[in-house]
Amino acid sequence: MQLLIYLLLLWFIQPNPTSDMGQERGAESENRIALSFVNEGVTPVTSEMLDRVDNIGINLLEISAPAQLNNLSIDSFFLLLTIDEIYSTPSQLTNEWRAIAQRAIHSFQEVDHVYPEKIAAINLFQYPDEQSELFFRTASIIADTLLTIAERPLYYQTHRQSAPAVKSPFRFVSVTYTNELPEIALADNVINFKPSENLTESLKRLERLFNATIETDEPIIIIPAEWFFDLLDRYPDMDIIFSSYINGKHQSFPLPNQTHFLPSPNWPIILLLMIWMFFAVLYRYRPLFMDNCSRYFLSHRFFVIDVIENRNRNLADGLYMVLLHIFVSALFFQTASFMFFGKNGLDVLSHYFPYLIISNYESISLFMIGIIFAATFHTISIFWIYLFNKSMRMIAQAVNLYVWPFIINLIVMTLLVLSYQMGGGQNWPIILTLIYFSVWFFSFNIAAINGARFMDSFKISYILLTVGIYFVFISALIIMILLTPSIFEPVRLAYWLP
């Protein structure tokens, strides 16, 4: 029976040498559609639904547990088993390979017990860090352990638009199709179709995929089951389209009328306008606010002397600048994260750091992280400058020495948001981020050095306790992140995913 399963899978994914590419193929050379029940469960599956699928000609189902099919009989179907291992990193596999192998064996045995000899192949990983050779070496160890129990072909799911070179221990790779049509090869076409919320646009993309694969050799297109059944309920004639595609015949999609929705609020632009409105209010009603900004940059020496001699006692404007920069930092952190990581990358970060970035609420989470981080860092920095300097008589002096360079970051953040709205490339975010954190870094150090002018003695000690410790702390933090695989590898994977 296992030999039969191997032959069946090879039939699914290997080219038919007798087929004539470029001509319409008969029923003896079919395309394949698989319905994915992984992460499904909203709509209970019934035997009538499976009968309808069988009548269309679909005979592959993707699951991760028998309960996803309500333990129904599946005599006419074979299964693609997905192991629940998502966003795997090399260090995670190295540290947890035994547990991962045991979970894979347990999943196989659970499904095989309910549906014996029905598993055709096993999807061992979803969106792993496949750019690392260590991943493949560790995956081979896990695969060897699994294959002692489950002699089935293994594959993994990638976010790439084209299948990379298949490496041991995997037999083939499953690519993902969202917006851009994946590169269609003549063999090993296993494509995960990801519909969007817009049904018309999803059907247009699915039609393009059908047209691109209809004359290739036995492709497998994996479609989410819930979306598939919802589509058939709304448009019953779609079963003809799917059946025709399976039999190698082209049918035009009867596309529904385009539904017009109100555009979603552009929150980055709205928040940017609100921040600039706050700045305009300060400019209009707090004349000393802009005076302090201009004097800090144009007459820096005299500005510092006024602060030291306590002629500039204005605490309110400095606190307004801190408040302004807290919201500037929140919007900057949110926008930069969108540009560096994108939706897929943020999914990785929410998977590894769920207490920081909440899944499905990534935008709000990033904004709040920016607020908390900036508020905490500014508070510590101001008191750091003030408490170690016994010659400072008022905390307003530390605030005024520290905050005014951050007006530069208002401009930097604005450029970043505009670059994001115009679809800027990778260079601008990197340049603007370096400028942004350089301003933050030097604002504290310049304030601490200026604060040393208050002191008649122990100036070097004060600089070592402020600038020295600050530099060591920032350097140690960067080194710790780079040398901590549980932090660095998920961030690298999030950045690498398209």
Secondary structure as a PSIPRED ss2 file (coil, helix, strand):
# PSIPRED VFORMAT (PSIPRED V4.0)

   1 M C   1.000  0.000  0.000
   2 Q H   0.000  1.000  0.000
   3 L H   0.000  1.000  0.000
   4 L H   0.000  1.000  0.000
   5 I H   0.000  1.000  0.000
   6 Y H   0.000  1.000  0.000
   7 L H   0.000  1.000  0.000
   8 L H   0.000  1.000  0.000
   9 L H   0.000  1.000  0.000
  10 L H   0.000  1.000  0.000
  11 W H   0.000  1.000  0.000
  12 F H   0.000  1.000  0.000
  13 I H   0.000  1.000  0.000
  14 Q C   1.000  0.000  0.000
  15 P C   1.000  0.000  0.000
  16 N C   1.000  0.000  0.000
  17 P C   1.000  0.000  0.000
  18 T C   1.000  0.000  0.000
  19 S C   1.000  0.000  0.000
  20 D C   1.000  0.000  0.000
  21 M C   1.000  0.000  0.000
  22 G C   1.000  0.000  0.000
  23 Q C   1.000  0.000  0.000
  24 E C   1.000  0.000  0.000
  25 R C   1.000  0.000  0.000
  26 G C   1.000  0.000  0.000
  27 A C   1.000  0.000  0.000
  28 E C   1.000  0.000  0.000
  29 S C   1.000  0.000  0.000
  30 E C   1.000  0.000  0.000
  31 N C   1.000  0.000  0.000
  32 R E   0.000  0.000  1.000
  33 I E   0.000  0.000  1.000
  34 A E   0.000  0.000  1.000
  35 L E   0.000  0.000  1.000
  36 S E   0.000  0.000  1.000
  37 F C   1.000  0.000  0.000
  38 V C   1.000  0.000  0.000
  39 N C   1.000  0.000  0.000
  40 E C   1.000  0.000  0.000
  41 G C   1.000  0.000  0.000
  42 V C   1.000  0.000  0.000
  43 T C   1.000  0.000  0.000
  44 P C   1.000  0.000  0.000
  45 V C   1.000  0.000  0.000
  46 T C   1.000  0.000  0.000
  47 S H   0.000  1.000  0.000
  48 E H   0.000  1.000  0.000
  49 M H   0.000  1.000  0.000
  50 L H   0.000  1.000  0.000
  51 D H   0.000  1.000  0.000
  52 R H   0.000  1.000  0.000
  53 V H   0.000  1.000  0.000
  54 D H   0.000  1.000  0.000
  55 N H   0.000  1.000  0.000
  56 I H   0.000  1.000  0.000
  57 G C   1.000  0.000  0.000
  58 I C   1.000  0.000  0.000
  59 N C   1.000  0.000  0.000
  60 L E   0.000  0.000  1.000
  61 L E   0.000  0.000  1.000
  62 E E   0.000  0.000  1.000
  63 I E   0.000  0.000  1.000
  64 S C   1.000  0.000  0.000
  65 A C   1.000  0.000  0.000
  66 P H   0.000  1.000  0.000
  67 A H   0.000  1.000  0.000
  68 Q H   0.000  1.000  0.000
  69 L H   0.000  1.000  0.000
  70 N C   1.000  0.000  0.000
  71 N C   1.000  0.000  0.000
  72 L C   1.000  0.000  0.000
  73 S C   1.000  0.000  0.000
  74 I C   1.000  0.000  0.000
  75 D C   1.000  0.000  0.000
  76 S C   1.000  0.000  0.000
  77 F C   1.000  0.000  0.000
  78 F E   0.000  0.000  1.000
  79 L E   0.000  0.000  1.000
  80 L E   0.000  0.000  1.000
  81 L E   0.000  0.000  1.000
  82 T E   0.000  0.000  1.000
  83 I C   1.000  0.000  0.000
  84 D C   1.000  0.000  0.000
  85 E C   1.000  0.000  0.000
  86 I E   0.000  0.000  1.000
  87 Y C   1.000  0.000  0.000
  88 S C   1.000  0.000  0.000
  89 T C   1.000  0.000  0.000
  90 P H   0.000  1.000  0.000
  91 S H   0.000  1.000  0.000
  92 Q H   0.000  1.000  0.000
  93 L H   0.000  1.000  0.000
  94 T H   0.000  1.000  0.000
  95 N H   0.000  1.000  0.000
  96 E H   0.000  1.000  0.000
  97 W H   0.000  1.000  0.000
  98 R H   0.000  1.000  0.000
  99 A H   0.000  1.000  0.000
 100 I H   0.000  1.000  0.000
 101 A H   0.000  1.000  0.000
 102 Q H   0.000  1.000  0.000
 103 R H   0.000  1.000  0.000
 104 A H   0.000  1.000  0.000
 105 I H   0.000  1.000  0.000
 106 H H   0.000  1.000  0.000
 107 S H   0.000  1.000  0.000
 108 F H   0.000  1.000  0.000
 109 Q H   0.000  1.000  0.000
 110 E H   0.000  1.000  0.000
 111 V H   0.000  1.000  0.000
 112 D H   0.000  1.000  0.000
 113 H H   0.000  1.000  0.000
 114 V H   0.000  1.000  0.000
 115 Y C   1.000  0.000  0.000
 116 P C   1.000  0.000  0.000
 117 E C   1.000  0.000  0.000
 118 K C   1.000  0.000  0.000
 119 I E   0.000  0.000  1.000
 120 A E   0.000  0.000  1.000
 121 A E   0.000  0.000  1.000
 122 I E   0.000  0.000  1.000
 123 N E   0.000  0.000  1.000
 124 L E   0.000  0.000  1.000
 125 F E   0.000  0.000  1.000
 126 Q E   0.000  0.000  1.000
 127 Y C   1.000  0.000  0.000
 128 P C   1.000  0.000  0.000
 129 D C   1.000  0.000  0.000
 130 E C   1.000  0.000  0.000
 131 Q C   1.000  0.000  0.000
 132 S C   1.000  0.000  0.000
 133 E H   0.000  1.000  0.000
 134 L H   0.000  1.000  0.000
 135 F H   0.000  1.000  0.000
 136 F H   0.000  1.000  0.000
 137 R H   0.000  1.000  0.000
 138 T H   0.000  1.000  0.000
 139 A H   0.000  1.000  0.000
 140 S H   0.000  1.000  0.000
 141 I H   0.000  1.000  0.000
 142 I H   0.000  1.000  0.000
 143 A H   0.000  1.000  0.000
 144 D H   0.000  1.000  0.000
 145 T H   0.000  1.000  0.000
 146 L H   0.000  1.000  0.000
 147 L H   0.000  1.000  0.000
 148 T C   1.000  0.000  0.000
 149 I C   1.000  0.000  0.000
 150 A C   1.000  0.000  0.000
 151 E C   1.000  0.000  0.000
 152 R C   1.000  0.000  0.000
 153 P C   1.000  0.000  0.000
 154 L E   0.000  0.000  1.000
 155 Y E   0.000  0.000  1.000
 156 Y E   0.000  0.000  1.000
 157 Q E   0.000  0.000  1.000
 158 T C   1.000  0.000  0.000
 159 H C   1.000  0.000  0.000
 160 R C   1.000  0.000  0.000
 161 Q C   1.000  0.000  0.000
 162 S C   1.000  0.000  0.000
 163 A C   1.000  0.000  0.000
 164 P C   1.000  0.000  0.000
 165 A C   1.000  0.000  0.000
 166 V C   1.000  0.000  0.000
 167 K C   1.000  0.000  0.000
 168 S C   1.000  0.000  0.000
 169 P C   1.000  0.000  0.000
 170 F C   1.000  0.000  0.000
 171 R C   1.000  0.000  0.000
 172 F E   0.000  0.000  1.000
 173 V E   0.000  0.000  1.000
 174 S E   0.000  0.000  1.000
 175 V E   0.000  0.000  1.000
 176 T E   0.000  0.000  1.000
 177 Y E   0.000  0.000  1.000
 178 T C   1.000  0.000  0.000
 179 N C   1.000  0.000  0.000
 180 E C   1.000  0.000  0.000
 181 L C   1.000  0.000  0.000
 182 P C   1.000  0.000  0.000
 183 E C   1.000  0.000  0.000
 184 I C   1.000  0.000  0.000
 185 A C   1.000  0.000  0.000
 186 L C   1.000  0.000  0.000
 187 A C   1.000  0.000  0.000
 188 D C   1.000  0.000  0.000
 189 N C   1.000  0.000  0.000
 190 V E   0.000  0.000  1.000
 191 I E   0.000  0.000  1.000
 192 N E   0.000  0.000  1.000
 193 F E   0.000  0.000  1.000
 194 K C   1.000  0.000  0.000
 195 P C   1.000  0.000  0.000
 196 S C   1.000  0.000  0.000
 197 E C   1.000  0.000  0.000
 198 N C   1.000  0.000  0.000
 199 L H   0.000  1.000  0.000
 200 T H   0.000  1.000  0.000
 201 E H   0.000  1.000  0.000
 202 S H   0.000  1.000  0.000
 203 L H   0.000  1.000  0.000
 204 K H   0.000  1.000  0.000
 205 R H   0.000  1.000  0.000
 206 L H   0.000  1.000  0.000
 207 E H   0.000  1.000  0.000
 208 R H   0.000  1.000  0.000
 209 L H   0.000  1.000  0.000
 210 F H   0.000  1.000  0.000
 211 N H   0.000  1.000  0.000
 212 A H   0.000  1.000  0.000
 213 T H   0.000  1.000  0.000
 214 I C   1.000  0.000  0.000
 215 E C   1.000  0.000  0.000
 216 T C   1.000  0.000  0.000
 217 D C   1.000  0.000  0.000
 218 E C   1.000  0.000  0.000
 219 P C   1.000  0.000  0.000
 220 I E   0.000  0.000  1.000
 221 I E   0.000  0.000  1.000
 222 I E   0.000  0.000  1.000
 223 I E   0.000  0.000  1.000
 224 P E   0.000  0.000  1.000
 225 A H   0.000  1.000  0.000
 226 E H   0.000  1.000  0.000
 227 W H   0.000  1.000  0.000
 228 F H   0.000  1.000  0.000
 229 F H   0.000  1.000  0.000
 230 D H   0.000  1.000  0.000
 231 L H   0.000  1.000  0.000
 232 L H   0.000  1.000  0.000
 233 D H   0.000  1.000  0.000
 234 R H   0.000  1.000  0.000
 235 Y C   1.000  0.000  0.000
 236 P C   1.000  0.000  0.000
 237 D C   1.000  0.000  0.000
 238 M H   0.000  1.000  0.000
 239 D H   0.000  1.000  0.000
 240 I H   0.000  1.000  0.000
 241 I H   0.000  1.000  0.000
 242 F H   0.000  1.000  0.000
 243 S H   0.000  1.000  0.000
 244 S H   0.000  1.000  0.000
 245 Y H   0.000  1.000  0.000
 246 I H   0.000  1.000  0.000
 247 N C   1.000  0.000  0.000
 248 G C   1.000  0.000  0.000
 249 K C   1.000  0.000  0.000
 250 H C   1.000  0.000  0.000
 251 Q C   1.000  0.000  0.000
 252 S C   1.000  0.000  0.000
 253 F C   1.000  0.000  0.000
 254 P C   1.000  0.000  0.000
 255 L C   1.000  0.000  0.000
 256 P C   1.000  0.000  0.000
 257 N C   1.000  0.000  0.000
 258 Q C   1.000  0.000  0.000
 259 T C   1.000  0.000  0.000
 260 H C   1.000  0.000  0.000
 261 F C   1.000  0.000  0.000
 262 L C   1.000  0.000  0.000
 263 P C   1.000  0.000  0.000
 264 S C   1.000  0.000  0.000
 265 P C   1.000  0.000  0.000
 266 N C   1.000  0.000  0.000
 267 W H   0.000  1.000  0.000
 268 P H   0.000  1.000  0.000
 269 I H   0.000  1.000  0.000
 270 I H   0.000  1.000  0.000
 271 L H   0.000  1.000  0.000
 272 L H   0.000  1.000  0.000
 273 L H   0.000  1.000  0.000
 274 M H   0.000  1.000  0.000
 275 I H   0.000  1.000  0.000
 276 W H   0.000  1.000  0.000
 277 M H   0.000  1.000  0.000
 278 F H   0.000  1.000  0.000
 279 F H   0.000  1.000  0.000
 280 A H   0.000  1.000  0.000
 281 V H   0.000  1.000  0.000
 282 L H   0.000  1.000  0.000
 283 Y H   0.000  1.000  0.000
 284 R H   0.000  1.000  0.000
 285 Y H   0.000  1.000  0.000
 286 R C   1.000  0.000  0.000
 287 P H   0.000  1.000  0.000
 288 L H   0.000  1.000  0.000
 289 F H   0.000  1.000  0.000
 290 M H   0.000  1.000  0.000
 291 D H   0.000  1.000  0.000
 292 N H   0.000  1.000  0.000
 293 C H   0.000  1.000  0.000
 294 S H   0.000  1.000  0.000
 295 R H   0.000  1.000  0.000
 296 Y H   0.000  1.000  0.000
 297 F H   0.000  1.000  0.000
 298 L H   0.000  1.000  0.000
 299 S C   1.000  0.000  0.000
 300 H H   0.000  1.000  0.000
 301 R H   0.000  1.000  0.000
 302 F H   0.000  1.000  0.000
 303 F H   0.000  1.000  0.000
 304 V H   0.000  1.000  0.000
 305 I H   0.000  1.000  0.000
 306 D H   0.000  1.000  0.000
 307 V H   0.000  1.000  0.000
 308 I H   0.000  1.000  0.000
 309 E C   1.000  0.000  0.000
 310 N C   1.000  0.000  0.000
 311 R C   1.000  0.000  0.000
 312 N C   1.000  0.000  0.000
 313 R C   1.000  0.000  0.000
 314 N C   1.000  0.000  0.000
 315 L C   1.000  0.000  0.000
 316 A H   0.000  1.000  0.000
 317 D H   0.000  1.000  0.000
 318 G H   0.000  1.000  0.000
 319 L H   0.000  1.000  0.000
 320 Y H   0.000  1.000  0.000
 321 M H   0.000  1.000  0.000
 322 V H   0.000  1.000  0.000
 323 L H   0.000  1.000  0.000
 324 L H   0.000  1.000  0.000
 325 H H   0.000  1.000  0.000
 326 I H   0.000  1.000  0.000
 327 F H   0.000  1.000  0.000
 328 V H   0.000  1.000  0.000
 329 S H   0.000  1.000  0.000
 330 A H   0.000  1.000  0.000
 331 L H   0.000  1.000  0.000
 332 F H   0.000  1.000  0.000
 333 F H   0.000  1.000  0.000
 334 Q H   0.000  1.000  0.000
 335 T H   0.000  1.000  0.000
 336 A H   0.000  1.000  0.000
 337 S H   0.000  1.000  0.000
 338 F H   0.000  1.000  0.000
 339 M H   0.000  1.000  0.000
 340 F H   0.000  1.000  0.000
 341 F H   0.000  1.000  0.000
 342 G H   0.000  1.000  0.000
 343 K H   0.000  1.000  0.000
 344 N H   0.000  1.000  0.000
 345 G H   0.000  1.000  0.000
 346 L H   0.000  1.000  0.000
 347 D H   0.000  1.000  0.000
 348 V H   0.000  1.000  0.000
 349 L H   0.000  1.000  0.000
 350 S H   0.000  1.000  0.000
 351 H H   0.000  1.000  0.000
 352 Y H   0.000  1.000  0.000
 353 F C   1.000  0.000  0.000
 354 P C   1.000  0.000  0.000
 355 Y C   1.000  0.000  0.000
 356 L C   1.000  0.000  0.000
 357 I C   1.000  0.000  0.000
 358 I C   1.000  0.000  0.000
 359 S C   1.000  0.000  0.000
 360 N C   1.000  0.000  0.000
 361 Y C   1.000  0.000  0.000
 362 E H   0.000  1.000  0.000
 363 S H   0.000  1.000  0.000
 364 I H   0.000  1.000  0.000
 365 S H   0.000  1.000  0.000
 366 L H   0.000  1.000  0.000
 367 F H   0.000  1.000  0.000
 368 M H   0.000  1.000  0.000
 369 I H   0.000  1.000  0.000
 370 G H   0.000  1.000  0.000
 371 I H   0.000  1.000  0.000
 372 I H   0.000  1.000  0.000
 373 F H   0.000  1.000  0.000
 374 A H   0.000  1.000  0.000
 375 A H   0.000  1.000  0.000
 376 T H   0.000  1.000  0.000
 377 F H   0.000  1.000  0.000
 378 H H   0.000  1.000  0.000
 379 T H   0.000  1.000  0.000
 380 I H   0.000  1.000  0.000
 381 S H   0.000  1.000  0.000
 382 I H   0.000  1.000  0.000
 383 F H   0.000  1.000  0.000
 384 W H   0.000  1.000  0.000
 385 I H   0.000  1.000  0.000
 386 Y H   0.000  1.000  0.000
 387 L H   0.000  1.000  0.000
 388 F C   1.000  0.000  0.000
 389 N C   1.000  0.000  0.000
 390 K C   1.000  0.000  0.000
 391 S C   1.000  0.000  0.000
 392 M C   1.000  0.000  0.000
 393 R C   1.000  0.000  0.000
 394 M C   1.000  0.000  0.000
 395 I H   0.000  1.000  0.000
 396 A H   0.000  1.000  0.000
 397 Q H   0.000  1.000  0.000
 398 A H   0.000  1.000  0.000
 399 V H   0.000  1.000  0.000
 400 N H   0.000  1.000  0.000
 401 L H   0.000  1.000  0.000
 402 Y H   0.000  1.000  0.000
 403 V H   0.000  1.000  0.000
 404 W H   0.000  1.000  0.000
 405 P H   0.000  1.000  0.000
 406 F H   0.000  1.000  0.000
 407 I H   0.000  1.000  0.000
 408 I H   0.000  1.000  0.000
 409 N H   0.000  1.000  0.000
 410 L H   0.000  1.000  0.000
 411 I H   0.000  1.000  0.000
 412 V H   0.000  1.000  0.000
 413 M H   0.000  1.000  0.000
 414 T H   0.000  1.000  0.000
 415 L H   0.000  1.000  0.000
 416 L H   0.000  1.000  0.000
 417 V H   0.000  1.000  0.000
 418 L H   0.000  1.000  0.000
 419 S H   0.000  1.000  0.000
 420 Y H   0.000  1.000  0.000
 421 Q H   0.000  1.000  0.000
 422 M C   1.000  0.000  0.000
 423 G C   1.000  0.000  0.000
 424 G C   1.000  0.000  0.000
 425 G C   1.000  0.000  0.000
 426 Q C   1.000  0.000  0.000
 427 N H   0.000  1.000  0.000
 428 W H   0.000  1.000  0.000
 429 P H   0.000  1.000  0.000
 430 I H   0.000  1.000  0.000
 431 I H   0.000  1.000  0.000
 432 L H   0.000  1.000  0.000
 433 T H   0.000  1.000  0.000
 434 L H   0.000  1.000  0.000
 435 I H   0.000  1.000  0.000
 436 Y H   0.000  1.000  0.000
 437 F H   0.000  1.000  0.000
 438 S H   0.000  1.000  0.000
 439 V H   0.000  1.000  0.000
 440 W H   0.000  1.000  0.000
 441 F H   0.000  1.000  0.000
 442 F H   0.000  1.000  0.000
 443 S H   0.000  1.000  0.000
 444 F H   0.000  1.000  0.000
 445 N H   0.000  1.000  0.000
 446 I H   0.000  1.000  0.000
 447 A H   0.000  1.000  0.000
 448 A H   0.000  1.000  0.000
 449 I H   0.000  1.000  0.000
 450 N H   0.000  1.000  0.000
 451 G H   0.000  1.000  0.000
 452 A H   0.000  1.000  0.000
 453 R H   0.000  1.000  0.000
 454 F H   0.000  1.000  0.000
 455 M C   1.000  0.000  0.000
 456 D C   1.000  0.000  0.000
 457 S C   1.000  0.000  0.000
 458 F C   1.000  0.000  0.000
 459 K H   0.000  1.000  0.000
 460 I H   0.000  1.000  0.000
 461 S H   0.000  1.000  0.000
 462 Y H   0.000  1.000  0.000
 463 I H   0.000  1.000  0.000
 464 L H   0.000  1.000  0.000
 465 L H   0.000  1.000  0.000
 466 T H   0.000  1.000  0.000
 467 V H   0.000  1.000  0.000
 468 G H   0.000  1.000  0.000
 469 I H   0.000  1.000  0.000
 470 Y H   0.000  1.000  0.000
 471 F H   0.000  1.000  0.000
 472 V H   0.000  1.000  0.000
 473 F H   0.000  1.000  0.000
 474 I H   0.000  1.000  0.000
 475 S H   0.000  1.000  0.000
 476 A H   0.000  1.000  0.000
 477 L H   0.000  1.000  0.000
 478 I H   0.000  1.000  0.000
 479 I H   0.000  1.000  0.000
 480 M H   0.000  1.000  0.000
 481 I H   0.000  1.000  0.000
 482 L H   0.000  1.000  0.000
 483 L C   1.000  0.000  0.000
 484 T C   1.000  0.000  0.000
 485 P H   0.000  1.000  0.000
 486 S H   0.000  1.000  0.000
 487 I H   0.000  1.000  0.000
 488 F H   0.000  1.000  0.000
 489 E H   0.000  1.000  0.000
 490 P H   0.000  1.000  0.000
 491 V H   0.000  1.000  0.000
 492 R H   0.000  1.000  0.000
 493 L H   0.000  1.000  0.000
 494 A H   0.000  1.000  0.000
 495 Y H   0.000  1.000  0.000
 496 W H   0.000  1.000  0.000
 497 L C   1.000  0.000  0.000
 498 P C   1.000  0.000  0.000
